Amino acid sequence: MTQAYVTHEEFKRLETRVSAVEHEADGEKMLSRYILSQARQNGDDLTVLKTRVDRIEDKVDRLEHKIDRLEEKLPSIVADAMREVLRENGGR
């Protein structure tokens, strides 16, 4: 087996490259943490928005139901009002 010797210059180059890789890894970790925190925050915001939209949908559904009931009653309300007006005017 042969022994390989590394010169001081080769060692310094290797040390520089390793240091650069370590910095890149640290940068990627920071970026990953940032992305994860943003995803969590956005998830929380979306949950709040979904809750609000659900409440609005419930209110719209109730209003729609009331309008449907009013539409069912409206013809008889108008007919009753017309009969009363005709009665007050002597049937004219």
BELQUI-V284741 format. One record per residue. N is the residue number from 0. RES is the residue in one letter. BURIAL is I if it has 24 or more other ideal C-beta (glycine too) atoms within 12 Angstrom, else O. Layout:
N:RES:BURIAL, N:RES:BURIAL
This chain:
0:M:O, 1:T:O, 2:Q:O, 3:A:O, 4:Y:O, 5:V:O, 6:T:O, 7:H:O, 8:E:O, 9:E:O, 10:F:O, 11:K:O, 12:R:O, 13:L:O, 14:E:O, 15:T:O, 16:R:O, 17:V:O, 18:S:O, 19:A:O, 20:V:O, 21:E:O, 22:H:O, 23:E:O, 24:A:O, 25:D:O, 26:G:O, 27:E:O, 28:K:O, 29:M:O, 30:L:O, 31:S:O, 32:R:O, 33:Y:O, 34:I:O, 35:L:O, 36:S:O, 37:Q:O, 38:A:O, 39:R:O, 40:Q:O, 41:N:O, 42:G:O, 43:D:O, 44:D:O, 45:L:O, 46:T:O, 47:V:O, 48:L:O, 49:K:O, 50:T:O, 51:R:O, 52:V:O, 53:D:O, 54:R:O, 55:I:O, 56:E:O, 57:D:O, 58:K:O, 59:V:O, 60:D:O, 61:R:O, 62:L:O, 63:E:O, 64:H:O, 65:K:O, 66:I:O, 67:D:O, 68:R:O, 69:L:O, 70:E:O, 71:E:O, 72:K:O, 73:L:O, 74:P:O, 75:S:O, 76:I:O, 77:V:O, 78:A:O, 79:D:O, 80:A:O, 81:M:O, 82:R:O, 83:E:O, 84:V:O, 85:L:O, 86:R:O, 87:E:O, 88:N:O, 89:G:O, 90:G:O, 91:R:O
